[in-house]
Amino acid sequence: MHEFKYKNNQLYCGNVRVESLAQRFGTPLYVYSHATLTDHFIKLRDAFSAIEPLICYSVKANSNLAILKALVKQGAGLDIVSGGELFRALKVGCPAKKIVYASVGKTDK
């Protein structure tokens, strides 16, 4: 499912004209589709369901809380590299057992 489509030479996200969002909120503007995001995650998860993987989204890639929450709600884990990202992961309700902390340059202190 892709919610981004052109109709009459205008880009839409679902039933919303992206230009109207730009006029309302200004540019640059990031527009996400919850339906597209979750659909793609579910397809990935289901493709590997036989081996029951923990699919982790990199918080570094996009730390938007709404995106993180949507993915966690579908069963995703989160890949983090900092205390700030840990805060965000916990804030969106990611279970600790689904948080992967992997980063270079960290010490025991």
Phi and psi restraints in degrees (value plus and minus 20) as a CYANA .aco file:
   2 HIS   PHI    -147.2  -107.2
   2 HIS   PSI      97.3   137.3
   3 GLU   PHI    -102.5   -62.5
   3 GLU   PSI     -30.8     9.2
   4 PHE   PHI    -112.6   -72.6
   4 PHE   PSI      98.2   138.2
   5 LYS   PHI    -166.3  -126.3
   5 LYS   PSI     133.2   173.2
   6 TYR   PHI    -113.9   -73.9
   6 TYR   PSI     114.2   154.2
   7 LYS   PHI    -152.3  -112.3
   7 LYS   PSI     103.6   143.6
   8 ASN   PHI      31.0    71.0
   8 ASN   PSI      24.8    64.8
   9 ASN   PHI      47.1    87.1
   9 ASN   PSI      -3.6    36.4
  10 GLN   PHI    -139.4   -99.4
  10 GLN   PSI     116.0   156.0
  11 LEU   PHI    -102.2   -62.2
  11 LEU   PSI     112.0   152.0
  12 TYR   PHI    -142.0  -102.0
  12 TYR   PSI     127.8   167.8
  13 CYS   PHI    -135.3   -95.3
  13 CYS   PSI      85.8   125.8
  14 GLY   PHI      45.6    85.6
  14 GLY   PSI    -144.5  -104.5
  15 ASN   PHI    -121.6   -81.6
  15 ASN   PSI      -8.0    32.0
  16 VAL   PHI    -126.7   -86.7
  16 VAL   PSI     107.6   147.6
  17 ARG   PHI     -94.0   -54.0
  17 ARG   PSI     103.3   143.3
  18 VAL   PHI     -81.3   -41.3
  18 VAL   PSI     -55.2   -15.2
  19 GLU   PHI     -79.2   -39.2
  19 GLU   PSI     -57.2   -17.2
  20 SER   PHI     -86.8   -46.8
  20 SER   PSI     -53.1   -13.1
  21 LEU   PHI     -87.2   -47.2
  21 LEU   PSI     -61.6   -21.6
  22 ALA   PHI     -83.6   -43.6
  22 ALA   PSI     -59.3   -19.3
  23 GLN   PHI     -86.4   -46.4
  23 GLN   PSI     -57.9   -17.9
  24 ARG   PHI     -95.3   -55.3
  24 ARG   PSI     -62.5   -22.5
  25 PHE   PHI    -126.4   -86.4
  25 PHE   PSI     -31.0     9.0
  26 GLY   PHI      66.0   106.0
  26 GLY   PSI     154.9   194.9
  27 THR   PHI    -148.2  -108.2
  27 THR   PSI     134.4   174.4
  28 PRO   PHI     -89.3   -49.3
  28 PRO   PSI     135.9   175.9
  29 LEU   PHI    -161.6  -121.6
  29 LEU   PSI     112.4   152.4
  30 TYR   PHI    -119.8   -79.8
  30 TYR   PSI     109.6   149.6
  31 VAL   PHI    -143.0  -103.0
  31 VAL   PSI     104.9   144.9
  32 TYR   PHI    -137.7   -97.7
  32 TYR   PSI     131.2   171.2
  33 SER   PHI    -130.8   -90.8
  33 SER   PSI      93.9   133.9
  34 HIS   PHI     -77.7   -37.7
  34 HIS   PSI     -63.3   -23.3
  35 ALA   PHI     -81.8   -41.8
  35 ALA   PSI     -64.6   -24.6
  36 THR   PHI     -87.3   -47.3
  36 THR   PSI     -65.0   -25.0
  37 LEU   PHI     -77.9   -37.9
  37 LEU   PSI     -71.5   -31.5
  38 THR   PHI     -89.8   -49.8
  38 THR   PSI     -56.2   -16.2
  39 ASP   PHI     -81.2   -41.2
  39 ASP   PSI     -64.6   -24.6
  40 HIS   PHI     -87.2   -47.2
  40 HIS   PSI     -59.5   -19.5
  41 PHE   PHI     -84.0   -44.0
  41 PHE   PSI     -64.7   -24.7
  42 ILE   PHI     -81.3   -41.3
  42 ILE   PSI     -61.1   -21.1
  43 LYS   PHI     -82.4   -42.4
  43 LYS   PSI     -62.5   -22.5
  44 LEU   PHI     -84.3   -44.3
  44 LEU   PSI     -68.1   -28.1
  45 ARG   PHI     -78.8   -38.8
  45 ARG   PSI     -66.1   -26.1
  46 ASP   PHI     -87.7   -47.7
  46 ASP   PSI     -51.6   -11.6
  47 ALA   PHI     -84.3   -44.3
  47 ALA   PSI     -48.2    -8.2
  48 PHE   PHI    -130.5   -90.5
  48 PHE   PSI      -4.5    35.5
  49 SER   PHI     -80.1   -40.1
  49 SER   PSI     -47.8    -7.8
  50 ALA   PHI     -83.5   -43.5
  50 ALA   PSI     -46.9    -6.9
  51 ILE   PHI    -125.6   -85.6
  51 ILE   PSI     -15.9    24.1
  52 GLU   PHI      27.7    67.7
  52 GLU   PSI      40.5    80.5
  53 PRO   PHI     -98.5   -58.5
  53 PRO   PSI     140.3   180.3
  54 LEU   PHI    -119.6   -79.6
  54 LEU   PSI      87.0   127.0
  55 ILE   PHI    -112.5   -72.5
  55 ILE   PSI      98.3   138.3
  56 CYS   PHI    -131.0   -91.0
  56 CYS   PSI     111.4   151.4
  57 TYR   PHI    -110.1   -70.1
  57 TYR   PSI     116.4   156.4
  58 SER   PHI     -97.8   -57.8
  58 SER   PSI      94.8   134.8
  59 VAL   PHI     -84.1   -44.1
  59 VAL   PSI     -48.7    -8.7
  60 LYS   PHI     -81.5   -41.5
  60 LYS   PSI     -53.2   -13.2
  61 ALA   PHI     -85.8   -45.8
  61 ALA   PSI     -58.3   -18.3
  62 ASN   PHI    -186.5  -146.5
  62 ASN   PSI      94.0   134.0
  63 SER   PHI    -117.8   -77.8
  63 SER   PSI      -2.4    37.6
  64 ASN   PHI     -79.8   -39.8
  64 ASN   PSI     101.7   141.7
  65 LEU   PHI     -80.0   -40.0
  65 LEU   PSI     -57.1   -17.1
  66 ALA   PHI     -85.1   -45.1
  66 ALA   PSI     -58.9   -18.9
  67 ILE   PHI     -87.9   -47.9
  67 ILE   PSI     -66.8   -26.8
  68 LEU   PHI     -79.4   -39.4
  68 LEU   PSI     -64.1   -24.1
  69 LYS   PHI     -83.3   -43.3
  69 LYS   PSI     -62.1   -22.1
  70 ALA   PHI     -82.0   -42.0
  70 ALA   PSI     -61.5   -21.5
  71 LEU   PHI     -91.1   -51.1
  71 LEU   PSI     -62.3   -22.3
  72 VAL   PHI     -81.5   -41.5
  72 VAL   PSI     -58.7   -18.7
  73 LYS   PHI     -81.2   -41.2
  73 LYS   PSI     -48.2    -8.2
  74 GLN   PHI    -109.1   -69.1
  74 GLN   PSI     -18.7    21.3
  75 GLY   PHI      84.3   124.3
  75 GLY   PSI     -14.9    25.1
  76 ALA   PHI     -91.0   -51.0
  76 ALA   PSI     131.3   171.3
  77 GLY   PHI    -115.6   -75.6
  77 GLY   PSI     155.6   195.6
  78 LEU   PHI    -148.0  -108.0
  78 LEU   PSI     115.1   155.1
  79 ASP   PHI    -116.9   -76.9
  79 ASP   PSI     101.4   141.4
  80 ILE   PHI    -144.6  -104.6
  80 ILE   PSI     140.7   180.7
  81 VAL   PHI    -154.4  -114.4
  81 VAL   PSI     -15.1    24.9
  82 SER   PHI    -173.4  -133.4
  82 SER   PSI     147.1   187.1
  83 GLY   PHI     -83.9   -43.9
  83 GLY   PSI     -56.0   -16.0
  84 GLY   PHI     -83.7   -43.7
  84 GLY   PSI     -59.3   -19.3
  85 GLU   PHI     -90.6   -50.6
  85 GLU   PSI     -54.4   -14.4
  86 LEU   PHI     -81.9   -41.9
  86 LEU   PSI     -63.4   -23.4
  87 PHE   PHI     -77.1   -37.1
  87 PHE   PSI     -65.9   -25.9
  88 ARG   PHI     -85.0   -45.0
  88 ARG   PSI     -62.3   -22.3
  89 ALA   PHI     -80.6   -40.6
  89 ALA   PSI     -65.5   -25.5
  90 LEU   PHI     -89.2   -49.2
  90 LEU   PSI     -55.9   -15.9
  91 LYS   PHI     -81.8   -41.8
  91 LYS   PSI     -54.8   -14.8
  92 VAL   PHI    -108.5   -68.5
  92 VAL   PSI     -15.0    25.0
  93 GLY   PHI      68.2   108.2
  93 GLY   PSI      -0.9    39.1
  94 CYS   PHI     -92.1   -52.1
  94 CYS   PSI     106.2   146.2
  95 PRO   PHI     -82.5   -42.5
  95 PRO   PSI     121.8   161.8
  96 ALA   PHI     -74.8   -34.8
  96 ALA   PSI     -55.4   -15.4
  97 LYS   PHI     -89.3   -49.3
  97 LYS   PSI     -29.6    10.4
  98 LYS   PHI    -130.2   -90.2
  98 LYS   PSI      -3.5    36.5
  99 ILE   PHI    -127.1   -87.1
  99 ILE   PSI     103.1   143.1
 100 VAL   PHI    -127.6   -87.6
 100 VAL   PSI     100.4   140.4
 101 TYR   PHI    -126.7   -86.7
 101 TYR   PSI      87.2   127.2
 102 ALA   PHI    -158.2  -118.2
 102 ALA   PSI      96.4   136.4
 103 SER   PHI    -173.1  -133.1
 103 SER   PSI     128.4   168.4
 104 VAL   PHI    -106.4   -66.4
 104 VAL   PSI     137.5   177.5
 105 GLY   PHI      55.6    95.6
 105 GLY   PSI      -5.2    34.8
 106 LYS   PHI    -112.9   -72.9
 106 LYS   PSI     124.4   164.4
 107 THR   PHI    -134.8   -94.8
 107 THR   PSI     150.0   190.0
 108 ASP   PHI     -87.8   -47.8
 108 ASP   PSI     -40.3    -0.3
